[in-house]
């Protein structure tokens, strides 16, 4: 995920845990996670 999305390790751990739990929608204030929109529904404000 680090190479695919260009995220740091802490952001990748969040997405890996979400994927493991079957969570596909993430609400965050971290705009870096928008890079993962191809596999997740990322919502920011």
C-alpha positions as CSV (number, residue, x, y, z in Angstrom):
1,X,0.0,0.0,0.0
2,X,2.9,2.3,0.6
3,X,4.0,2.0,-3.0
4,X,0.5,1.8,-4.5
5,X,-0.9,4.9,-2.8
6,X,2.2,6.8,-1.8
7,X,1.1,6.9,1.9
8,X,3.1,6.8,5.1
9,X,3.1,3.7,7.3
10,X,0.5,4.9,9.8
11,X,-2.0,5.6,7.1
12,X,-1.3,2.2,5.5
13,X,-1.9,0.5,8.8
14,X,-5.3,2.2,9.1
15,X,-6.3,1.0,5.6
16,X,-5.0,-2.5,6.1
17,X,-7.0,-2.9,9.3
18,X,-10.1,-1.4,7.6
19,X,-9.7,-3.9,4.8
20,X,-9.2,-6.8,7.2
21,X,-12.4,-5.9,9.0
22,X,-14.3,-5.5,5.7
23,X,-14.7,-1.7,6.0
24,X,-14.7,0.0,2.6
25,X,-15.8,3.5,3.6
26,X,-13.6,5.8,5.7
27,X,-14.3,9.3,7.0
28,X,-11.2,11.3,7.8
29,X,-9.7,14.7,8.0
30,X,-6.4,13.4,6.5
31,X,-6.6,14.4,2.8
32,X,-3.6,12.0,2.1
33,X,-6.0,9.1,2.3
34,X,-7.8,10.4,-0.9
35,X,-5.1,8.6,-2.8
36,X,-6.7,5.3,-1.8
37,X,-10.0,6.1,-3.5
38,X,-9.6,3.4,-6.1
39,X,-10.1,0.7,-3.4
40,X,-12.0,2.6,-0.6
41,X,-14.7,5.2,-0.4
42,X,-12.9,8.1,1.3
43,X,-14.9,11.0,2.7
44,X,-13.2,14.2,3.9
45,X,-14.4,17.7,4.8
